[in-house]
Amino acid sequence: MGYDIVTVLGKETVTITLIMIAPLIGTALVVGLAIGIFQAVTSIQEQTLTFLPKLLAVFGVFALSLPWLLDKLTTFATQLLGNLSNYTF
């Protein structure tokens, strides 16, 4: 296995990982920002207020996007294992 193959596999792995976590991180970011704005407007400085809404929102997005996430992961694993003979000497 040459360095070029390892580089391509590493790039694909990082890319698929970023694509898969983007909806979850984005949801946490948007919900956290909305709650932060709400706390600033209402002068409520409770640190635990952000935890439950973020948790529920991220879990909801995870549950909704799970079929898509599994499809992406399955496609990547199928390509990786299908071309396994190309990666060996």
C-alpha positions as CSV (number, residue, x, y, z in Angstrom):
1,M,0.0,0.0,0.0
2,G,1.5,3.2,-1.1
3,Y,1.4,6.6,0.6
4,D,-1.1,7.9,-2.0
5,I,-3.6,5.2,-1.1
6,V,-3.2,5.9,2.6
7,T,-3.6,9.6,2.0
8,V,-6.8,9.2,-0.1
9,L,-8.3,6.8,2.5
10,G,-7.5,9.2,5.3
11,K,-9.0,12.1,3.4
12,E,-12.2,10.1,2.7
13,T,-12.4,9.0,6.3
14,V,-12.1,12.5,7.7
15,T,-14.5,13.9,5.0
16,I,-17.2,11.3,5.8
17,T,-16.8,11.9,9.5
18,L,-17.2,15.6,9.1
19,I,-20.2,15.2,6.9
20,M,-21.8,12.8,9.4
21,I,-21.3,15.0,12.5
22,A,-22.2,18.3,10.8
23,P,-25.9,18.2,11.4
24,L,-25.4,17.3,15.0
25,I,-22.8,20.0,15.7
26,G,-24.9,22.5,13.7
27,T,-28.0,21.8,15.7
28,A,-26.1,22.2,19.0
29,L,-24.6,25.5,17.8
30,V,-28.0,26.9,16.7
31,V,-29.8,25.8,19.9
32,G,-27.0,27.1,22.1
33,L,-27.0,30.4,20.3
34,A,-30.8,30.8,20.6
35,I,-30.7,29.9,24.3
36,G,-27.7,32.3,24.8
37,I,-29.7,35.1,23.2
38,F,-32.7,34.3,25.3
39,Q,-30.6,34.3,28.5
40,A,-29.1,37.7,27.5
41,V,-32.5,39.2,26.8
42,T,-34.2,37.9,29.9
43,S,-31.1,38.3,32.2
44,I,-31.4,34.7,33.3
45,Q,-27.9,33.4,34.1
46,E,-28.6,29.8,34.8
47,Q,-25.9,27.6,33.3
48,T,-27.9,24.4,33.4
49,L,-30.7,25.9,31.3
50,T,-28.8,25.1,28.1
51,F,-28.2,21.5,28.7
52,L,-31.6,19.9,28.3
53,P,-32.8,21.8,25.2
54,K,-29.4,21.1,23.4
55,L,-29.6,17.4,24.4
56,L,-33.2,17.0,23.1
57,A,-32.5,18.9,19.9
58,V,-29.3,16.9,19.1
59,F,-31.1,13.6,19.9
60,G,-34.0,14.6,17.7
61,V,-31.8,15.5,14.8
62,F,-29.8,12.3,15.3
63,A,-33.0,10.3,15.3
64,L,-34.3,12.0,12.1
65,S,-31.0,11.7,10.3
66,L,-30.1,8.2,11.4
67,P,-31.2,6.5,8.1
68,W,-29.1,9.0,6.1
69,L,-26.1,8.6,8.5
70,L,-26.3,4.8,8.2
71,D,-26.6,5.0,4.4
72,K,-23.5,7.1,4.2
73,L,-21.6,4.9,6.6
74,T,-22.7,1.7,4.8
75,T,-21.7,3.1,1.4
76,F,-18.3,4.1,2.7
77,A,-17.7,0.7,4.4
78,T,-18.9,-1.1,1.3
79,Q,-16.5,0.8,-0.9
80,L,-13.6,0.3,1.5
81,L,-14.1,-3.4,1.9
82,G,-15.0,-3.9,-1.8
83,N,-11.6,-2.4,-2.8
84,L,-9.7,-4.1,-0.1
85,S,-7.7,-6.2,-2.6
86,N,-6.5,-2.9,-4.2
87,Y,-5.0,-1.8,-0.9
88,T,-2.7,-4.8,-0.4
89,F,0.5,-5.7,-2.2
